[in-house]
Amino acid sequence: MELAPREALSHNTLGAVHLMREEAELAMQPLRMAVRLNPFDASAINNLSRVYADHCMVEEACVMLDRALQPDPNNFVRLQSYTPFLNNPAGSSVVTRMAAAKAMAKFFAQQAGGARLGKVTDFDPQRKIRVGVLSMDFRTHSCAYFMRPMLRHLPRESVEVHGFCCNSLQDEVTTELRGMCDGWHDVAAAKIPEIAQRIADIRIDLLLELGGLTSGSRLEACCFSPAAMHVAYMGYPGTTAVPEVSWRIVDTITDLADQSELFTERLYRMNGCFLCYGPGKDAPAARPARRDGPLTFGSFSATTKICTATTDLLAKVSLAVPDSSLFINVCAIAGQLA
C-alpha cells in the first residue's frame, strides 16, 4: 500500500483479505478506494458489492454489480450475483429484473441445446404420481423448516416422492428429510446433464424446483425438460424466466394479481400462506405470551434481503408500539456501519 497508494489492485487485495478474515467493516474503505481508482475493476466491484449486501445496503450492491456488467452484459458469474439482489431493492425496475432473469435463462438454455428428456409413457390413472424435489437445502437451512411439513403430509397413497439432494454438506436434517422420501438421489457432485438424465430415468411426473436463480440451485436441469411438469416453489421470490418451468406456487401476498409482467410462469395462488413451518426436533418449547409485557419484534432474514424500504418499515413498526424492541439476527453489521 505504501509503495503503490494509487494502485487499485493493492486496495482490492487488502479489502479481499479483510473479507476472508470476516472483517467486513475494515474491508469497506480499501474496496471503495479500489473502485474509485478503477471504476470498472470487476473484482473490486464484486468484493465491494458483497460488503454492501452484508450491511443491508442492497441498493448500493446492485449499483456496483450493474456497473460491472456494463462492459460484459452476459457475464454469467456476475449475473449470478446480480439477479437475486434485484428481488429486494424497492427501486429496481421491472425491465431490469426481467432482463437479468432472462439473460440467465438464456445461458441455461444454451447448455441444454433444446433437449427434451422427459416422456410420459404410463397413463394408468391408478398409479402413483412421481414427485421430485430438487433442492440444495436438504440440510440445516431455513427452507428445510418448510420442506419438513410438505414432505410429511404429501398423500403417500397417491404420491411417490423422490428427493434430489444438491447440497454436498449434509447433516442430521439431511438424514431426517431423506427418511421422508420414497427415493433418494445424491446429485451434489453430478453435472447438470447427469442430474437431468437421472430425473428423466425415474420418470418424474412433477418436479418441484426449490432454488430458482439462487447460485448453486441446479435450476438449469429443468431446461432439459426431464419431467412432465416443472414447478418453482419456496426458495426464490422471483421468476426463473425458464420457459420449461410452467408454474410457480405463491399466495396473494407474495405475488399480487397485477404483477404479471414480473414473471414468465403461470401462478398458482394458494389461499392463505403458501408455506407451512415445521420446527426441528431441537426447537425450544414455545414461550407463553405475556399479555402485559412489552413486545419484541424479530427479523431473521439474511442482510442481503434487507433493503432501505425494509429498515424504514421495521423502524416505523417499532416506533408505533410503545416500549417495544427489535431483534435483528445478523453477524456482519458492526461498528459505525451498524
C-alpha positions in Angstrom: 0.0 0.0 0.0 2.8 2.4 0.8 4.7 1.6 -2.4 1.6 1.9 -4.7 -1.0 4.0 -3.0 -2.7 4.8 -6.3 -2.8 1.2 -7.4 -6.4 -0.3 -7.4 -5.1 -3.8 -7.1 -3.4 -3.1 -3.8 -6.5 -1.7 -2.2 -8.6 -4.5 -3.6 -6.2 -7.1 -2.3 -6.3 -5.6 1.2 -10.1 -5.5 1.1 -10.3 -9.1 0.0 -8.0 -10.2 2.8 -10.3 -8.5 5.3 -13.3 -10.3 3.7 -11.6 -13.6 4.1 -11.0 -12.8 7.7 -14.7 -11.8 8.1 -13.7 -8.2 8.8 -16.3 -6.6 6.5 -16.1 -3.3 8.5 -12.4 -3.0 7.7 -12.9 -4.1 4.1 -15.2 -1.2 3.2 -12.6 1.6 2.9 -9.9 -0.1 0.8 -12.6 -1.5 -1.6 -14.2 1.9 -2.0 -10.8 3.3 -2.8 -10.1 0.5 -5.3 -13.3 1.2 -7.2 -12.6 4.9 -7.1 -9.2 4.4 -8.7 -10.6 1.9 -11.2 -14.4 2.2 -11.7 -14.5 -0.9 -13.9 -12.4 -3.3 -11.8 -14.7 -6.3 -11.8 -13.0 -8.0 -8.9 -13.1 -4.9 -6.6 -16.7 -4.2 -7.6 -17.8 -7.7 -6.8 -16.0 -7.5 -3.4 -17.5 -4.2 -2.5 -21.0 -5.4 -3.5 -20.6 -8.2 -1.1 -19.7 -5.8 1.7 -22.7 -3.6 0.8 -25.1 -6.5 0.7 -23.9 -7.9 4.0 -24.7 -4.5 5.6 -28.3 -4.1 4.4 -27.1 -1.8 1.5 -28.6 -3.9 -1.3 -29.4 -0.9 -3.5 -25.7 0.1 -3.4 -24.7 -3.5 -4.2 -26.9 -3.5 -7.2 -25.4 -0.3 -8.5 -21.9 -1.8 -8.2 -22.9 -5.0 -10.0 -24.7 -3.2 -12.7 -21.5 -1.2 -13.3 -19.5 -4.4 -13.5 -21.9 -5.8 -16.1 -21.8 -2.8 -18.4 -18.7 -4.0 -20.3 -20.0 -7.6 -20.5 -23.8 -7.8 -20.0 -23.9 -11.5 -20.5 -21.1 -12.4 -17.9 -22.8 -15.3 -16.2 -20.7 -15.2 -13.0 -21.7 -11.5 -12.4 -25.3 -12.2 -13.4 -25.5 -14.9 -10.8 -24.7 -12.3 -8.1 -26.7 -9.5 -9.6 -30.0 -11.1 -10.4 -31.1 -12.4 -6.9 -30.3 -9.0 -5.4 -32.8 -7.3 -7.8 -35.7 -9.1 -6.0 -35.1 -7.0 -2.9 -34.4 -3.3 -3.6 -37.7 -1.3 -3.9 -36.2 0.8 -6.7 -35.3 -2.0 -9.2 -37.4 -1.7 -12.3 -39.5 -4.5 -13.8 -37.5 -4.2 -17.0 -34.2 -4.6 -15.2 -35.4 -7.6 -13.1 -36.8 -9.4 -16.1 -33.9 -8.7 -18.4 -31.4 -10.1 -15.8 -33.5 -13.3 -15.3 -33.9 -13.9 -19.0 -30.2 -13.5 -19.5 -29.5 -16.2 -17.0 -32.3 -18.4 -18.5 -30.8 -17.9 -22.0 -27.4 -19.2 -20.7 -29.1 -22.3 -19.2 -31.0 -22.9 -22.5 -27.7 -22.9 -24.4 -26.4 -25.7 -22.1 -29.5 -27.8 -22.8 -29.3 -27.4 -26.5 -33.1 -28.0 -27.0 -33.0 -31.4 -25.3 -36.3 -32.8 -24.1 -35.6 -35.8 -21.9 -38.9 -36.4 -20.1 -41.5 -38.6 -21.6 -44.8 -39.8 -20.1 -45.4 -43.4 -21.1 -47.6 -44.7 -18.3 -51.1 -43.2 -18.3 -52.5 -45.6 -15.8 -54.9 -43.4 -13.6 -54.4 -45.8 -10.7 -50.6 -45.4 -10.4 -48.9 -43.1 -8.0 -47.8 -39.7 -9.2 -44.0 -39.4 -9.1 -43.0 -36.1 -7.5 -39.4 -35.0 -7.5 -38.0 -32.4 -5.1 -34.8 -30.7 -6.5 -33.0 -28.7 -3.8 -29.7 -27.7 -2.4 -31.3 -27.2 1.1 -31.7 -30.7 2.3 -29.8 -29.6 5.4 -29.9 -27.2 8.3 -31.3 -24.3 6.4 -34.4 -22.0 6.5 -36.0 -23.9 3.6 -35.7 -27.2 5.4 -38.2 -25.9 8.0 -40.8 -25.6 5.3 -39.8 -28.7 3.4 -40.4 -30.8 6.5 -44.2 -30.4 6.7 -44.6 -30.6 2.9 -42.8 -34.0 2.8 -44.5 -35.3 5.9 -48.1 -34.6 4.7 -48.0 -35.5 1.0 -50.6 -38.2 0.4 -48.4 -41.3 0.1 -51.3 -43.4 -1.1 -51.3 -41.5 -4.3 -47.8 -39.8 -4.4 -44.3 -41.2 -4.6 -41.7 -38.7 -3.5 -38.1 -38.6 -4.8 -35.5 -36.2 -3.2 -32.7 -34.9 -5.5 -30.2 -33.6 -3.0 -27.8 -31.0 -4.5 -26.0 -30.0 -1.2 -22.7 -31.6 -0.5 -22.8 -30.5 3.1 -25.1 -33.0 4.9 -26.1 -33.2 8.5 -28.8 -34.7 10.8 -31.5 -32.6 9.0 -30.4 -34.3 5.7 -30.9 -37.7 7.3 -34.4 -36.7 8.6 -35.6 -35.4 5.3 -34.1 -38.4 3.5 -36.3 -40.6 5.6 -39.4 -38.7 4.4 -38.7 -39.6 0.8 -39.5 -42.8 -1.1 -36.5 -42.4 -3.2 -33.2 -40.5 -2.5 -30.7 -39.3 -5.1 -27.5 -37.6 -4.1 -26.6 -35.4 -7.1 -24.4 -32.8 -5.4 -21.4 -33.9 -7.4 -23.2 -34.6 -10.6 -23.1 -32.4 -13.7 -26.3 -30.7 -14.8 -26.9 -33.0 -17.8 -26.4 -36.0 -15.5 -29.0 -34.6 -13.0 -31.5 -34.1 -15.8 -31.0 -37.6 -17.1 -31.4 -39.1 -13.6 -34.7 -37.3 -13.2 -35.8 -38.5 -16.6 -34.8 -42.1 -16.0 -37.0 -42.2 -12.9 -39.9 -40.7 -15.0 -40.7 -37.9 -12.6 -44.2 -36.5 -13.4 -43.9 -33.3 -11.4 -40.5 -31.7 -10.4 -40.6 -29.2 -7.6 -37.5 -26.9 -8.1 -36.8 -25.1 -4.8 -33.9 -22.8 -5.5 -34.8 -20.7 -8.5 -32.0 -18.4 -9.7 -30.0 -18.7 -6.4 -26.4 -19.7 -7.1 -25.9 -23.4 -6.9 -29.6 -24.3 -7.3 -29.4 -26.6 -10.4 -32.4 -24.9 -11.9 -30.7 -25.3 -15.3 -31.6 -29.0 -15.1 -35.2 -28.0 -15.9 -34.1 -26.7 -19.3 -33.6 -30.3 -20.4 -37.3 -31.0 -19.7 -36.5 -34.0 -17.6 -40.0 -34.2 -16.1 -43.5 -34.0 -17.4 -44.1 -30.7 -15.5 -41.7 -28.3 -13.7 -42.9 -26.1 -10.9 -40.9 -23.4 -8.9 -41.6 -23.2 -5.2 -40.4 -21.9 -1.9 -36.8 -20.9 -2.1 -36.7 -18.0 -4.6 -39.1 -14.9 -4.6 -38.9 -14.1 -8.3 -39.4 -15.5 -11.8 -37.0 -18.2 -13.1 -37.6 -16.9 -16.7 -37.0 -20.6 -17.7 -39.7 -21.5 -20.3 -39.8 -25.1 -19.1 -40.9 -24.0 -15.6 -44.5 -23.6 -16.3 -45.8 -22.8 -12.8 -44.8 -21.1 -9.6 -46.6 -21.8 -6.3 -47.3 -18.5 -4.5 -50.0 -16.7 -2.5 -52.0 -13.5 -2.8 -49.5 -11.6 -0.6 -46.2 -12.7 -2.2 -47.4 -12.1 -5.7 -50.1 -9.6 -6.5 -52.6 -10.2 -9.3 -51.5 -7.1 -11.2 -47.8 -8.1 -11.4 -47.9 -10.5 -14.4 -45.0 -8.5 -16.0 -42.7 -9.8 -13.3 -42.8 -13.4 -14.2 -42.9 -15.9 -17.1 -44.6 -18.7 -15.2 -48.3 -19.2 -14.5 -49.0 -18.6 -10.8 -50.9 -21.0 -8.6 -52.0 -18.8 -5.7 -52.8 -20.7 -2.5 -55.3 -19.4 -0.1 -53.5 -18.0 3.0 -49.8 -18.5 3.2 -48.0 -20.7 0.6 -45.6 -22.0 3.2 -46.1 -24.2 6.3 -43.5 -24.0 9.0 -42.3 -27.1 10.8 -39.8 -26.7 13.7 -37.0 -29.1 14.1 -36.5 -31.7 16.8 -34.2 -29.4 18.7 -36.5 -26.4 18.7 -37.2 -25.0 22.2 -40.7 -25.0 23.6 -42.8 -22.0 22.8 -42.8 -19.4 25.5 -46.2 -18.2 26.7 -47.0 -14.7 25.5 -47.1 -12.0 28.2 -50.3 -10.0 27.9 -48.9 -7.1 29.9 -45.3 -7.1 28.9 -43.5 -5.2 26.1 -43.4 -6.7 22.6 -40.2 -7.9 20.9 -40.2 -7.9 17.1 -37.7 -10.0 15.3 -36.1 -10.2 11.8 -34.1 -13.3 10.9 -33.6 -12.6 7.2 -30.2 -12.5 5.6 -28.8 -9.0 5.4 -28.7 -9.4 1.6 -32.5 -9.4 1.7 -32.9 -6.2 3.8 -33.2 -3.0 1.8 -33.9 0.6 2.8 -37.6 0.1 2.5 -37.4 -2.9 4.9 -35.4 -1.0 7.5 -37.8 2.0 7.2 -40.8 -0.3 7.8 -39.1 -2.0 10.8 -38.4 1.4 12.3 -42.0 2.6 11.9 -43.4 -0.6 13.5 -41.0 -0.3 16.4 -41.8 3.4 17.0 -45.6 2.8 16.7 -45.6 0.2 19.5 -44.5 1.8 22.9 -41.7 0.1 24.8 -41.2 -2.5 22.1 -37.8 -3.7 21.0 -36.4 -5.1 17.7 -34.1 -8.0 17.4 -32.2 -8.4 14.1 -30.2 -11.6 13.8 -27.2 -10.6 11.8 -23.5 -11.1 12.3 -22.0 -8.9 9.6 -23.1 -5.5 10.9 -20.8 -3.9 13.4 -19.1 -0.6 14.3 -20.1 2.6 12.6 -21.9 0.7 9.8 -24.4 -0.7 12.3 
